[in-house]
């Protein structure tokens, strides 16, 4: 089992490209699962794990009895699921037990907060783009909402990722997976305005011409104090501060703007597969959560606009009503 454990660590670190901290967290959960599945102090065999439906169910139930939160139970289940995927991919088992492959262990996935287009547009107008900080904040907001970027993705951007002539940006997402996103419209305009104010004129011209070379290619797109790469906490605080200047915008985070990007695309008629690709989701099920929000808006629009819906809602019935 020691070699199995070492192989699992390599799988997480190399194949899944997880950070050492994440690998350690997954390993703790899997070690706890294997300890719970032990019989007379001996770790379970791969054969026993292959038919592990009851073992998994008992382990998750024990976590709940110990008072673990639903989020903690879900985390354990995610770790166990990764372990079983590793066993399947390496040919040690033939199938993943249904207890692992389906559902969530402790909670339902909450729907993201739904921001209206009007509220997002109002937020984008808050920063004073006549100042360097205001121009930076506007560009950050436009990039997060306009491209649906994760916080780590927007913070990690270097100048080399920007292709203004090709109107695209290369984003490094989860698991070190790259994706190309369109860089045009308001996002491109706000980004150019900010970089024109911040960069040396020759560097800016080379950037927009696509001829930037040398060490300048590794300069961060967004910086904080001392021209150092902006910190994630700084972006979170900025979004919270800017939202605080508007009524009814409390509790909005960078990830809320990413949610708005997805729902507004679907509202505009974009296909869910396209939204999945733009967001960088590995599984379609992750993207499908946004369809619930769009369906809700469709129902609201129907109830407000369709004459039969209004009659039903008001309780009025005509002779033709059944």
Secondary structure, 3 states (H helix, E strand, C coil): CHHHHHHHHHHHHHHCCCCHHHHHHHHHHHHHHHHHCCECCECCCHHHHHCCHHHHHHHHHHHHHCCCCHHHHHHHHHHHHHHHHHHHHCCCCCCCCHHHHCCCCCCCCCCCCCCCHHHHHHHHCCCCCCCHHHHHHHHHHHHHHHHCCCHHHHHCCEHHHEECCCCEEEEECHHHCEEEEECCHHHHHHHHHHHHHHCCHHHHHHHHHCCCCHHHHHCECCECHHHCECCHHHHHHHHHHHHCCCCCCCCCCHHHHHHHHHHHHHHCCCCHHHHHHHHCCCCHHHHCHHHHHHHHHHHHHHHHHCHHHHHHHHCCCCCCCC
